[in-house]
Amino acid sequence: MTDPITIPAELLPADGRFGSGPSKVPADAMSALSGLGRSVMGTSHRQKAVKSEVGRLRAGLGEFFSLPDGYEVVLGVGGATAFWEVAVFGLVEDRAQAASFGEFGSKFAKAIKIAPHLGEPTIVTADPGTAAYLSFEDGVDAYATPHNETSTGVAVDVKRVAHEGALMLHDATSAAAGLPVDLTETDCYYFAPQKGLASDGGLWIAILSPAAIERAERIAASGRYIPAFLDLKTAIDNSRKDQTYNTPAVATVVLAAEQVDALNAAGGLDAAAKRCAESAGAVYSWADARSFADPFVTDPALRSNVVATIDFEGVDAAEIAKVLRANGIVDTEPYRKLGRNQLRIATYPAVDPSDTAKLTEAIDFVVEKLG
Ligand SMILES: *Cc1c(COP(=O)(O)O)cnc(C)c1O
């Protein structure tokens, strides 16, 4: 038995949570939640206290994303995975084109493909670590892609395919709040709030364009079978009243509202995106400078500023992650199905760039000890 490796205190980040999701929830948000205590938790979601928290979150997101005219913040229960089905039932008319270059993009593509009421989608694929791109296709009424593929750390720009009448859907579960976006380039910017937004799980949030709302209303009126839980029209109607169709994860709403308010106070999306770029940039340049580490995403233009994936050579990354965990630095393991000798480091807005810098020093220390 070798002695356990103890990382010196001066190399330890102040907060050791680097998971890509669920991700670090700031201590201030936790205090605010406990301060709200009995007035919100354990009370009816149909009464003012909870509805005003939903309203605070919706308004805060509107400010944060500079909501274009007619766009609306809609939310419901079930996370991004539930929203895939919401979109399958309520946004895709018949034929979709979906980009698949990692676990999450591929899951949504599959949900579309197996839906019995939809036509055969076109799925454009690319190897993990690269990106697949959407392009004009006759007969397609919805285009879908992740903004940031959380499983691989690849980010693409949010950009419309020039196709009159077709909707653009962007999965921003890890991108939201950390990567720049112009919402006029999309019709549906959706996410679960436990990744980029530093909240807990259980909800989906979708920012919808007027065209997406119109589509949802038209499909809802078409007679298509839509399970009530996945009915986007119902979610839109409830969201307009600062409610959800069924009981929401109230703490998740409060924590998300806290984070959005904090980000707005700190300079909004531009400032948050800059912070993430700085944080991730430090990780990538550190890896570039080390003989034992390399950014997994070889094209620098595709490297995510919110999820940095680093391949290791000559040293077992799983062993590094284990030592880090024993020292209170958690969730740096790579996406389980990717199967690479890799660490995955979230650099969301909630993560302090000085902590990211400390993390790289801690890894250097561990690698030297293991070597
Ligand atoms: C985590 C993740 C999801 C799934 O989110 P859930 O809330 O667990 O359903 C979907 N898409 C992306 C890009 C993700 O990172």
The ligand as an SDF file (V2000), in Angstrom:
LIG
                    3D

 15 15  0  0  0  0  0  0  0  0999 V2000
  -27.3670   17.0980  -19.1130 C   0  0  0  0  0  0  0  0  0  0  0  0
  -27.8560   17.3950  -20.4550 C   0  0  0  0  0  0  0  0  0  0  0  0
  -29.1420   17.0160  -20.8570 C   0  0  0  0  0  0  0  0  0  0  0  0
  -30.0610   16.2320  -19.9590 C   0  0  0  0  0  0  0  0  0  0  0  0
  -30.5160   17.0300  -18.8920 O   0  0  0  0  0  0  0  0  0  0  0  0
  -31.5130   16.4050  -17.8100 P   0  0  0  0  0  0  0  0  0  0  0  0
  -31.9570   17.5940  -17.0290 O   0  0  0  0  0  0  0  0  0  0  0  0
  -30.7190   15.4340  -16.9990 O   0  0  0  0  0  0  0  0  0  0  0  0
  -32.6090   15.7600  -18.5380 O   0  0  0  0  0  0  0  0  0  0  0  0
  -29.5480   17.3530  -22.1260 C   0  0  0  0  0  0  0  0  0  0  0  0
  -28.7560   18.0340  -22.9610 N   0  0  0  0  0  0  0  0  0  0  0  0
  -27.5160   18.4430  -22.6100 C   0  0  0  0  0  0  0  0  0  0  0  0
  -26.6870   19.2120  -23.5790 C   0  0  0  0  0  0  0  0  0  0  0  0
  -27.0300   18.1340  -21.3480 C   0  0  0  0  0  0  0  0  0  0  0  0
  -25.8070   18.5130  -20.9940 O   0  0  0  0  0  0  0  0  0  0  0  0
  1  2  1  0
  2  3  1  0
  2 14  2  0
  3  4  1  0
  3 10  2  0
  4  5  1  0
  5  6  1  0
  6  7  2  0
  6  8  1  0
  6  9  1  0
 10 11  1  0
 11 12  2  0
 12 13  1  0
 12 14  1  0
 14 15  1  0
M  END
$$$$
